[in-house]
Amino acid sequence: MKPETRNLKRSLCAALAVIIAATAVLPEYGARAAEGDGAKQPVFLFCPRRKKFSAWSLFLTVDKSDPSKVLAVGLDKLVGKNSLDLDGYEAVLAAQQAPQTARELLGTLAARDFASGELWIEKDNALHVSLKPLGPDSYRLFVSLRINADQRFVIGGKEQSKRDVVLRFDRNKGKWAACAVVLLDYEGKNLVSHGARKLSGIFFPVEGTGIQSIYGVLEGEAVAVTLMDLAGMRKED
């Protein structure tokens, strides 16, 4: 195993379920130091729609005096926060932003390791996250989320032509945010054909056999957009 890879261990209530309580391997010292010296900015939410499950919050640790400077990327577990127990995705999103929300740190990756490292939840190969530097104020996001025994939901990488998300720094607000540059819905329609749009995260019902559908939440949309619908695809077949 490469030394720059971060392994995060997590237990699932079933082999095909993706989000539950996790046990994290301690981050290496460099990433922990960056975490302690900086300020957290949540940038993306993975939100399950199932009672007693816990969402994951992807965050950047930034320099307190210059928030455009990223020190590390990390993943928090938002303990007991999901879109059923909190009555909706927006409530979980608010909890992600609230500093008083109970969190468990699952791991961090120092900025110097972005080019070669990743955040990796090892149990059931549930999740891979990495960032690719694009310039002084942007990073391309890669996500590979296990949805069932043999399928994954991917942002970036081989699916970049369908789902391309970039973390960008807004100098007017002093904040980082995830922006969809390309985002196709489950029918192949590009939802951001007229420019990048902020994408706060995704939510998904977790069933006994895994995840059948995934929804994205774009800024300015009254309702979430369907990014994946395996049940609908099977009906068409």
Secondary structure as the mmCIF struct_conf table of DSSP 4:
data_model
#
loop_
_struct_conf.conf_type_id
_struct_conf.id
_struct_conf.beg_label_comp_id
_struct_conf.beg_label_asym_id
_struct_conf.beg_label_seq_id
_struct_conf.end_label_comp_id
_struct_conf.end_label_asym_id
_struct_conf.end_label_seq_id
TURN_TY1_P TURN_TY1_P1 PRO A 3 GLU A 4
HELX_LH_PP_P HELX_LH_PP_P1 THR A 5 THR A 5
STRN STRN1 ARG A 6 ARG A 10
BEND BEND1 CYS A 13 ALA A 14
TURN_TY1_P TURN_TY1_P2 ALA A 15 LEU A 16
BEND BEND2 ILE A 20 ILE A 20
STRN STRN2 ALA A 22 ALA A 24
HELX_LH_PP_P HELX_LH_PP_P2 VAL A 25 GLU A 28
HELX_RH_AL_P HELX_RH_AL_P1 TYR A 29 ASP A 37
STRN STRN3 GLY A 38 ARG A 49
BEND BEND3 ARG A 50 ARG A 50
TURN_TY1_P TURN_TY1_P3 LYS A 51 LYS A 52
STRN STRN4 ALA A 55 ASP A 63
BEND BEND4 LYS A 64 SER A 65
TURN_TY1_P TURN_TY1_P4 PRO A 67 SER A 68
BEND BEND5 LYS A 69 LYS A 69
STRN STRN5 VAL A 70 LEU A 78
TURN_TY1_P TURN_TY1_P5 VAL A 79 GLY A 80
TURN_TY1_P TURN_TY1_P6 SER A 83 ASP A 87
BEND BEND6 GLY A 88 GLY A 88
HELX_RH_AL_P HELX_RH_AL_P2 TYR A 89 GLN A 97
TURN_TY1_P TURN_TY1_P7 PRO A 99 GLN A 100
BEND BEND7 THR A 101 THR A 101
STRN STRN6 ARG A 103 ALA A 110
HELX_RH_3T_P HELX_RH_3T_P1 ALA A 111 ASP A 113
TURN_TY1_P TURN_TY1_P8 PHE A 114 SER A 116
STRN STRN7 LEU A 119 ILE A 121
TURN_TY1_P TURN_TY1_P9 GLU A 122 GLU A 122
HELX_RH_3T_P HELX_RH_3T_P2 LYS A 123 ASN A 125
STRN STRN8 LEU A 127 GLY A 135
TURN_TY1_P TURN_TY1_P10 PRO A 136 ASP A 137
STRN STRN9 SER A 138 ARG A 146
BEND BEND8 ASN A 148 ASP A 150
STRN STRN10 ARG A 152 ILE A 155
BEND BEND9 GLY A 156 GLY A 156
HELX_RH_3T_P HELX_RH_3T_P3 GLY A 157 GLU A 159
TURN_TY1_P TURN_TY1_P11 GLN A 160 LYS A 162
STRN STRN11 ARG A 163 ASP A 170
TURN_TY1_P TURN_TY1_P12 ARG A 171 GLY A 174
STRN STRN12 LYS A 175 LEU A 183
STRN STRN13 LEU A 184 LEU A 184
TURN_TY1_P TURN_TY1_P13 TYR A 186 GLU A 187
BEND BEND10 GLY A 188 GLY A 188
STRN STRN14 ASN A 190 ASN A 190
TURN_TY1_P TURN_TY1_P14 LEU A 191 HIS A 194
BEND BEND11 GLY A 195 GLY A 195
STRN STRN15 ARG A 197 PRO A 205
STRN STRN16 GLU A 207 GLU A 207
TURN_TY1_P TURN_TY1_P15 GLY A 208 THR A 209
STRN STRN17 GLY A 210 GLY A 210
STRN STRN18 SER A 213 LEU A 218
TURN_TY1_P TURN_TY1_P16 GLU A 219 GLY A 220
BEND BEND12 ALA A 222 VAL A 223
STRN STRN19 VAL A 225 ASP A 229
HELX_RH_AL_P HELX_RH_AL_P3 LEU A 230 GLU A 236
#
